[in-house]
Each structure stands twice: as structure tokens, then as C-alpha cells.
């Protein structure tokens, strides 16, 4: 849930959506992709 809060702070709507719809692990990987870019 902590990553979800971070996503909300940076206003990444897609990741925010993934956070609640997709498994947490997938959401975490999504954030990692953005972080690497």
C-alpha cells in the first residue's frame, strides 16, 4: 500500500489504477519500469 501512496503523490494515474486492479507485485513492477526510465 505504501507504493500506492507514492503513486498517488506523483499522480501516475495508470499505475494508480494498476495498484487497485492488478496484484501488488505487478503494480510494484510497474513503478520499477517508470523508475528505470
PDB file of N, CA, C, O and CB in Angstrom:
ATOM      1  N   UNK A   1       0.832  -1.210   0.000  1.00  0.00           N
ATOM      2  CA  UNK A   1       0.000   0.000   0.000  1.00  0.00           C
ATOM      3  C   UNK A   1       0.870   1.265   0.000  1.00  0.00           C
ATOM      4  O   UNK A   1       0.454   2.317  -0.485  1.00  0.00           O
ATOM      5  CB  UNK A   1      -0.943   0.003   1.226  1.00  0.00           C
ATOM      6  N   UNK A   2       2.070   1.143   0.547  1.00  0.00           N
ATOM      7  CA  UNK A   2       2.965   2.305   0.601  1.00  0.00           C
ATOM      8  C   UNK A   2       3.302   2.795  -0.798  1.00  0.00           C
ATOM      9  O   UNK A   2       3.337   4.001  -1.043  1.00  0.00           O
ATOM     10  CB  UNK A   2       4.254   1.959   1.362  1.00  0.00           C
ATOM     11  N   UNK A   3       3.554   1.859  -1.726  1.00  0.00           N
ATOM     12  CA  UNK A   3       3.840   2.224  -3.112  1.00  0.00           C
ATOM     13  C   UNK A   3       2.636   2.900  -3.750  1.00  0.00           C
ATOM     14  O   UNK A   3       2.780   3.782  -4.597  1.00  0.00           O
ATOM     15  CB  UNK A   3       4.244   0.988  -3.923  1.00  0.00           C
ATOM     16  N   UNK A   4       1.444   2.474  -3.333  1.00  0.00           N
ATOM     17  CA  UNK A   4       0.217   3.069  -3.867  1.00  0.00           C
ATOM     18  C   UNK A   4       0.150   4.547  -3.498  1.00  0.00           C
ATOM     19  O   UNK A   4      -0.248   5.383  -4.310  1.00  0.00           O
ATOM     20  CB  UNK A   4      -1.033   2.322  -3.336  1.00  0.00           C
ATOM     21  N   UNK A   5       0.540   4.855  -2.280  1.00  0.00           N
ATOM     22  CA  UNK A   5       0.546   6.241  -1.810  1.00  0.00           C
ATOM     23  C   UNK A   5       1.543   7.055  -2.607  1.00  0.00           C
ATOM     24  O   UNK A   5       1.249   8.179  -3.013  1.00  0.00           O
ATOM     25  CB  UNK A   5       0.877   6.311  -0.309  1.00  0.00           C
ATOM     26  N   UNK A   6       2.724   6.493  -2.833  1.00  0.00           N
ATOM     27  CA  UNK A   6       3.753   7.177  -3.620  1.00  0.00           C
ATOM     28  C   UNK A   6       3.242   7.460  -5.028  1.00  0.00           C
ATOM     29  O   UNK A   6       3.493   8.529  -5.585  1.00  0.00           O
ATOM     30  CB  UNK A   6       5.045   6.334  -3.679  1.00  0.00           C
ATOM     31  N   UNK A   7       2.525   6.498  -5.595  1.00  0.00           N
ATOM     32  CA  UNK A   7       1.974   6.657  -6.933  1.00  0.00           C
ATOM     33  C   UNK A   7       0.981   7.811  -6.963  1.00  0.00           C
ATOM     34  O   UNK A   7       0.969   8.605  -7.904  1.00  0.00           O
ATOM     35  CB  UNK A   7       1.300   5.359  -7.398  1.00  0.00           C
ATOM     36  N   UNK A   8       0.155   7.898  -5.935  1.00  0.00           N
ATOM     37  CA  UNK A   8      -0.843   8.962  -5.864  1.00  0.00           C
ATOM     38  C   UNK A   8      -0.160  10.325  -5.766  1.00  0.00           C
ATOM     39  O   UNK A   8      -0.627  11.309  -6.340  1.00  0.00           O
ATOM     40  CB  UNK A   8      -1.783   8.743  -4.660  1.00  0.00           C
ATOM     41  N   UNK A   9       0.944  10.368  -5.035  1.00  0.00           N
ATOM     42  CA  UNK A   9       1.670  11.624  -4.862  1.00  0.00           C
ATOM     43  C   UNK A   9       2.249  12.125  -6.170  1.00  0.00           C
ATOM     44  O   UNK A   9       2.256  13.329  -6.426  1.00  0.00           O
ATOM     45  CB  UNK A   9       2.777  11.454  -3.845  1.00  0.00           C
ATOM     46  N   UNK A  10       2.734  11.216  -7.001  1.00  0.00           N
ATOM     47  CA  UNK A  10       3.333  11.617  -8.268  1.00  0.00           C
ATOM     48  C   UNK A  10       2.303  11.666  -9.392  1.00  0.00           C
ATOM     49  O   UNK A  10       2.630  11.999 -10.531  1.00  0.00           O
ATOM     50  CB  UNK A  10       4.457  10.667  -8.638  1.00  0.00           C
ATOM     51  N   UNK A  11       1.040  11.327  -9.059  1.00  0.00           N
ATOM     52  CA  UNK A  11      -0.081  11.436  -9.989  1.00  0.00           C
ATOM     53  C   UNK A  11       0.082  10.568 -11.229  1.00  0.00           C
ATOM     54  O   UNK A  11      -0.283  10.985 -12.328  1.00  0.00           O
ATOM     55  CB  UNK A  11      -0.256  12.866 -10.403  1.00  0.00           C
ATOM     56  N   UNK A  12       0.635   9.347 -11.061  1.00  0.00           N
ATOM     57  CA  UNK A  12       0.694   8.403 -12.175  1.00  0.00           C
ATOM     58  C   UNK A  12      -0.627   7.640 -12.212  1.00  0.00           C
ATOM     59  O   UNK A  12      -0.769   6.602 -11.566  1.00  0.00           O
ATOM     60  CB  UNK A  12       1.917   7.421 -12.037  1.00  0.00           C
ATOM     61  N   UNK A  13      -1.572   8.149 -12.955  1.00  0.00           N
ATOM     62  CA  UNK A  13      -2.931   7.610 -12.969  1.00  0.00           C
ATOM     63  C   UNK A  13      -2.963   6.138 -13.370  1.00  0.00           C
ATOM     64  O   UNK A  13      -3.694   5.345 -12.776  1.00  0.00           O
ATOM     65  CB  UNK A  13      -3.800   8.417 -13.915  1.00  0.00           C
ATOM     66  N   UNK A  14      -2.177   5.776 -14.370  1.00  0.00           N
ATOM     67  CA  UNK A  14      -2.172   4.397 -14.837  1.00  0.00           C
ATOM     68  C   UNK A  14      -1.685   3.446 -13.748  1.00  0.00           C
ATOM     69  O   UNK A  14      -2.282   2.394 -13.520  1.00  0.00           O
ATOM     70  CB  UNK A  14      -1.299   4.264 -16.080  1.00  0.00           C
ATOM     71  N   UNK A  15      -0.606   3.820 -13.084  1.00  0.00           N
ATOM     72  CA  UNK A  15      -0.063   2.987 -12.015  1.00  0.00           C
ATOM     73  C   UNK A  15      -1.003   2.975 -10.821  1.00  0.00           C
ATOM     74  O   UNK A  15      -1.132   1.969 -10.122  1.00  0.00           O
ATOM     75  CB  UNK A  15       1.326   3.484 -11.593  1.00  0.00           C
ATOM     76  N   UNK A  16      -1.647   4.089 -10.602  1.00  0.00           N
ATOM     77  CA  UNK A  16      -2.621   4.193  -9.513  1.00  0.00           C
ATOM     78  C   UNK A  16      -3.779   3.231  -9.773  1.00  0.00           C
ATOM     79  O   UNK A  16      -4.287   2.596  -8.849  1.00  0.00           O
ATOM     80  CB  UNK A  16      -3.142   5.655  -9.369  1.00  0.00           C
ATOM     81  N   UNK A  17      -4.192   3.130 -11.040  1.00  0.00           N
ATOM     82  CA  UNK A  17      -5.240   2.203 -11.449  1.00  0.00           C
ATOM     83  C   UNK A  17      -4.776   0.764 -11.259  1.00  0.00           C
ATOM     84  O   UNK A  17      -5.506  -0.076 -10.734  1.00  0.00           O
ATOM     85  CB  UNK A  17      -5.641   2.449 -12.912  1.00  0.00           C
ATOM     86  N   UNK A  18      -3.540   0.496 -11.699  1.00  0.00           N
ATOM     87  CA  UNK A  18      -2.971  -0.848 -11.576  1.00  0.00           C
ATOM     88  C   UNK A  18      -2.859  -1.269 -10.113  1.00  0.00           C
ATOM     89  O   UNK A  18      -2.978  -2.447  -9.776  1.00  0.00           O
ATOM     90  CB  UNK A  18      -1.592  -0.906 -12.245  1.00  0.00           C
ATOM     91  N   UNK A  19      -2.633  -0.298  -9.272  1.00  0.00           N
ATOM     92  CA  UNK A  19      -2.429  -0.547  -7.858  1.00  0.00           C
ATOM     93  C   UNK A  19      -3.626  -1.261  -7.243  1.00  0.00           C
ATOM     94  O   UNK A  19      -3.456  -2.161  -6.421  1.00  0.00           O
ATOM     95  CB  UNK A  19      -2.166   0.757  -7.130  1.00  0.00           C
ATOM     96  N   UNK A  20      -4.823  -0.872  -7.630  1.00  0.00           N
ATOM     97  CA  UNK A  20      -6.025  -1.440  -7.034  1.00  0.00           C
ATOM     98  C   UNK A  20      -6.628  -2.567  -7.862  1.00  0.00           C
ATOM     99  O   UNK A  20      -7.324  -3.428  -7.322  1.00  0.00           O
ATOM    100  CB  UNK A  20      -7.046  -0.364  -6.838  1.00  0.00           C
ATOM    101  N   UNK A  21      -6.369  -2.571  -9.165  1.00  0.00           N
ATOM    102  CA  UNK A  21      -6.946  -3.581 -10.041  1.00  0.00           C
ATOM    103  C   UNK A  21      -6.036  -4.794 -10.181  1.00  0.00           C
ATOM    104  O   UNK A  21      -6.502  -5.933 -10.155  1.00  0.00           O
ATOM    105  CB  UNK A  21      -7.231  -2.988 -11.406  1.00  0.00           C
ATOM    106  N   UNK A  22      -4.745  -4.548 -10.329  1.00  0.00           N
ATOM    107  CA  UNK A  22      -3.776  -5.624 -10.533  1.00  0.00           C
ATOM    108  C   UNK A  22      -3.199  -6.100  -9.202  1.00  0.00           C
ATOM    109  O   UNK A  22      -3.334  -5.411  -8.191  1.00  0.00           O
ATOM    110  CB  UNK A  22      -2.647  -5.158 -11.462  1.00  0.00           C
ATOM    111  N   UNK A  23      -2.554  -7.278  -9.191  1.00  0.00           N
ATOM    112  CA  UNK A  23      -1.852  -7.756  -7.993  1.00  0.00           C
ATOM    113  C   UNK A  23      -0.767  -6.771  -7.574  1.00  0.00           C
ATOM    114  O   UNK A  23      -0.218  -6.055  -8.411  1.00  0.00           O
ATOM    115  CB  UNK A  23      -1.234  -9.145  -8.243  1.00  0.00           C
ATOM    116  N   UNK A  24      -0.462  -6.734  -6.292  1.00  0.00           N
ATOM    117  CA  UNK A  24       0.513  -5.777  -5.757  1.00  0.00           C
ATOM    118  C   UNK A  24       1.877  -5.938  -6.419  1.00  0.00           C
ATOM    119  O   UNK A  24       2.560  -4.954  -6.703  1.00  0.00           O
ATOM    120  CB  UNK A  24       0.647  -5.948  -4.243  1.00  0.00           C
ATOM    121  N   UNK A  25       2.269  -7.193  -6.663  1.00  0.00           N
ATOM    122  CA  UNK A  25       3.573  -7.461  -7.261  1.00  0.00           C
ATOM    123  C   UNK A  25       3.688  -6.841  -8.653  1.00  0.00           C
ATOM    124  O   UNK A  25       4.734  -6.302  -9.017  1.00  0.00           O
ATOM    125  CB  UNK A  25       3.817  -8.966  -7.338  1.00  0.00           C
ATOM    126  N   UNK A  26       2.606  -6.922  -9.423  1.00  0.00           N
ATOM    127  CA  UNK A  26       2.594  -6.352 -10.764  1.00  0.00           C
ATOM    128  C   UNK A  26       2.663  -4.830 -10.687  1.00  0.00           C
ATOM    129  O   UNK A  26       3.333  -4.187 -11.495  1.00  0.00           O
ATOM    130  CB  UNK A  26       1.336  -6.798 -11.534  1.00  0.00           C
ATOM    131  N   UNK A  27       1.967  -4.267  -9.714  1.00  0.00           N
ATOM    132  CA  UNK A  27       1.979  -2.826  -9.506  1.00  0.00           C
ATOM    133  C   UNK A  27       3.394  -2.351  -9.165  1.00  0.00           C
ATOM    134  O   UNK A  27       3.850  -1.312  -9.643  1.00  0.00           O
ATOM    135  CB  UNK A  27       0.993  -2.434  -8.389  1.00  0.00           C
ATOM    136  N   UNK A  28       4.066  -3.129  -8.337  1.00  0.00           N
ATOM    137  CA  UNK A  28       5.425  -2.788  -7.933  1.00  0.00           C
ATOM    138  C   UNK A  28       6.362  -2.785  -9.141  1.00  0.00           C
ATOM    139  O   UNK A  28       7.218  -1.910  -9.271  1.00  0.00           O
ATOM    140  CB  UNK A  28       5.930  -3.772  -6.867  1.00  0.00           C
ATOM    141  N   UNK A  29       6.194  -3.764 -10.011  1.00  0.00           N
ATOM    142  CA  UNK A  29       6.997  -3.849 -11.232  1.00  0.00           C
ATOM    143  C   UNK A  29       6.706  -2.665 -12.151  1.00  0.00           C
ATOM    144  O   UNK A  29       7.605  -2.165 -12.827  1.00  0.00           O
ATOM    145  CB  UNK A  29       6.722  -5.174 -11.969  1.00  0.00           C
ATOM    146  N   UNK A  30       5.461  -2.223 -12.173  1.00  0.00           N
ATOM    147  CA  UNK A  30       5.055  -1.087 -12.995  1.00  0.00           C
ATOM    148  C   UNK A  30       5.810   0.168 -12.552  1.00  0.00           C
ATOM    149  O   UNK A  30       6.309   0.929 -13.381  1.00  0.00           O
ATOM    150  CB  UNK A  30       3.523  -0.863 -12.904  1.00  0.00           C
ATOM    151  N   UNK A  31       5.886   0.370 -11.246  1.00  0.00           N
ATOM    152  CA  UNK A  31       6.613   1.521 -10.709  1.00  0.00           C
ATOM    153  C   UNK A  31       8.095   1.418 -11.031  1.00  0.00           C
ATOM    154  O   UNK A  31       8.751   2.422 -11.309  1.00  0.00           O
ATOM    155  CB  UNK A  31       6.409   1.630  -9.192  1.00  0.00           C
ATOM    156  N   UNK A  32       8.616   0.199 -10.991  1.00  0.00           N
ATOM    157  CA  UNK A  32      10.028  -0.029 -11.274  1.00  0.00           C
ATOM    158  C   UNK A  32      10.367   0.372 -12.707  1.00  0.00           C
ATOM    159  O   UNK A  32      11.432   0.933 -12.965  1.00  0.00           O
ATOM    160  CB  UNK A  32      10.390  -1.497 -11.036  1.00  0.00           C
ATOM    161  N   UNK A  33       9.464   0.084 -13.629  1.00  0.00           N
ATOM    162  CA  UNK A  33       9.668   0.439 -15.035  1.00  0.00           C
ATOM    163  C   UNK A  33       9.778   1.955 -15.184  1.00  0.00           C
ATOM    164  O   UNK A  33      10.646   2.448 -15.904  1.00  0.00           O
ATOM    165  CB  UNK A  33       8.513  -0.106 -15.911  1.00  0.00           C
ATOM    166  N   UNK A  34       8.900   2.693 -14.503  1.00  0.00           N
ATOM    167  CA  UNK A  34       8.944   4.147 -14.559  1.00  0.00           C
ATOM    168  C   UNK A  34      10.216   4.680 -13.899  1.00  0.00           C
ATOM    169  O   UNK A  34      10.814   5.649 -14.366  1.00  0.00           O
ATOM    170  CB  UNK A  34       7.705   4.743 -13.884  1.00  0.00           C
ATOM    171  N   UNK A  35      10.612   4.035 -12.813  1.00  0.00           N
ATOM    172  CA  UNK A  35      11.798   4.466 -12.069  1.00  0.00           C
ATOM    173  C   UNK A  35      13.054   4.284 -12.928  1.00  0.00           C
ATOM    174  O   UNK A  35      13.951   5.127 -12.903  1.00  0.00           O
ATOM    175  CB  UNK A  35      11.930   3.670 -10.741  1.00  0.00           C
ATOM    176  N   UNK A  36      13.116   3.194 -13.679  1.00  0.00           N
ATOM    177  CA  UNK A  36      14.264   2.930 -14.537  1.00  0.00           C
ATOM    178  C   UNK A  36      14.333   3.913 -15.702  1.00  0.00           C
ATOM    179  O   UNK A  36      15.421   4.226 -16.185  1.00  0.00           O
ATOM    180  CB  UNK A  36      14.209   1.505 -15.063  1.00  0.00           C
ATOM    181  N   UNK A  37      13.190   4.395 -16.150  1.00  0.00           N
ATOM    182  CA  UNK A  37      13.165   5.388 -17.219  1.00  0.00           C
ATOM    183  C   UNK A  37      13.328   6.779 -16.608  1.00  0.00           C
ATOM    184  O   UNK A  37      13.336   7.774 -17.333  1.00  0.00           O
ATOM    185  CB  UNK A  37      11.843   5.294 -18.041  1.00  0.00           C
TER     186      UNK A  37
END
